[in-house]
Amino acid sequence: MSKAINTVITGTGSYIPENIISGNEFLNATFFENGNLLEKEITEIIHKFSEITEIVERRYVSPEQLSNHIGAKAAENAIENAGIDKETLDYIIFCHNFGDIPLNSNRIDILPSLASKVKQQLGIVNPDCVAYDIIFGCPGWVQGAIQANYYIKSGDAKRVLVIGAETLSRIIDPHDRDSMIFSDGAGAVIFEAEESDENKGILAHKTETHAVNYGNLLIMGKGAHPEENNGNYYLKMNGRKLYEFAVVQVPQVIKKAIDKAGLTVDDVNIVFVHQANGKMDTAIMKRLFKLYGKDTVPENLVPMTISWLGNSSVATIPTLLDLVLKGQVEGYSVKSGDVAVFASVGAGMHINAFVHRF
């Protein structure tokens, strides 16, 4: 019997910006809603925000850094961690939503693609290493991993680098309290083809797009300050509706991926879920276990970094994976044979998940 070709994770890397932004950084902010100044004390607004999202700190890049720079740093770490020759990469997939945004510009640069910029920075000469970008909302990195799996399973590729990086600090509205959710960061993962008698690596996946009724939950919009007339557009979200959508829909997609893999939730050892909102992620996991007729979620199943890293969109999951695999998230580790679920939700509205056995 011939051995199966599995898509396995062989290397990870991340870049966490050094600039720590605590709630105190927003003490002089003025927030508006529907054109009206929020009258509550700013300390109360900040406290309530942290209570709802569980975010205490977030990270911002330095003034000279762009998304492609931090993506390249994460990629270098992943290549080194995998112990491979960078020239043997078949694809570089860079997942983002806003390209490179220079400080104070609010203008997006995606020419050439960020993947091409990373390939240039890494000095990869091989023309058969194809570099392109994915714009897929916060689930971009998970979708990049799913595409890597297709390339590998089809025989088209043996090694694929999937990067998730974002500098959301450059595209948020300083007069919108939702700006306190977002942060900057980068994560990267090497997926490789491995012949094995075992069923390992990516076992199954599921993706859905709910655009007709929910496509406007995350959009670009004008600034909240009623007197702003500079023409800038910022990242805007309907937080309450997004929460309601995610808590109902995401668990169903995760279950479909687990079921497709021929497993149950009892087989899952760890869940890498998009770090969007602490309470929302907790509610998603509770609803997932309810779908399997279970009332409680096991302890130490879902590692979280949102309290100190915030929501860096496509970067949250690969960064979290890198930190866990390198023993930097207390109480969490992964061993050979463990089953992991990766899941995300975001603008589109897209939801996706894949199941991976280490």
MOTA-V771476 format. One record per helix or strand of 3 or more residues. SS is the DSSP state (2 for helix, 1 for strand). FROM is the first residue (numbers start at 1). TO is the last residue. Records with the same first field share a line. If there is no record, write none. Layout:
SS: FROM-TO  FROM-TO
//
This chain:
1: 4-15  19-22  57-60  91-95  130-134  159-167  184-196  201-209  218-222  233-237  270-273  339-346  350-357
2: 23-26  42-53  67-82  86-88  114-122  137-153  168-170  177-180  211-214  239-260  265-267  278-291  306-309  315-325
//
